[in-house]
Amino acid sequence: MPSDTISVAANLAIVEDEIARACRDAGRDRAGVTLIAVSKTFDAAAIRPVIAAGQRVFGENRVQEAKAKWPELKEAAPGIELHLIGPLQSNKTKEAVALFDAIHSVDRPSLCEALAREFSRTARRPRLFVQLNTGEEPQKAGVIPGEADAFLAACRETYGLEISGLMCIPPVEDAPAPHFALTAKIAARNGLSELSMGMSADFAEAIAFGATHVRVGSAIFGHRGPLAR
Ligand SMILES: *Cc1c(COP(=O)(O)O)cnc(C)c1O
């Protein structure tokens, strides 16, 4: 085996161990947490060893990049599930619905409208998460906490969209725990069972706060380099 194959498989095993431990510590069932391996910026050659190690759920943050890499990778391995974790422009909705099994970045009425329109044309129904901007950062996507309940009601009532859960990306400079707690609280009062939260640095903590989907990139694939998002 080439050395990079050994190292990503080892990284994946370490992440798996940490998820199992976090679940035990929280008294949770391991089956209640989905590991999304975030492969953004990595090419097919880097992704193949992770698929070979048994990982089937992957995350990408750009529609075009995913479209370039994944159709071929999907064909080579059965059971791949793809999650869009980055912002979605309304004019890419059709492509996103065709390619992704889940979209974590529902955050505005115009996107809800585009999704509803696309759902009227196709049988595909990616699972939808509403993204929260818990830090209320002006440059970041997501619904601010004070508007979350009304936005979730509009998703259901105005656009007929079934929302599965909430996603958050805490501000880098903050301790993540209060952001995870707030996201869990808003999900609970809206009857949502899924929580997409936790990245390489904090997925164990996110699991303690109820994460059902952790999005882990660099802990599996290594560093993305200075130009990567
Ligand atoms: C890149 C990215 C991740 C993964 O980040 P790591 O710190 O590399 O684990 C998770 N979520 C989102 C939304 C991302 O864009």
Boltz pocket constraint, residues with backbone or C-beta under 6 A from the ligand:
constraints:
  - pocket:
      binder: B
      contacts: [[A, 38], [A, 40], [A, 61], [A, 85], [A, 86], [A, 169], [A, 198], [A, 199], [A, 200], [A, 201], [A, 215], [A, 216], [A, 217], [A, 218], [A, 219], [A, 229]]
      max_distance: 6.0
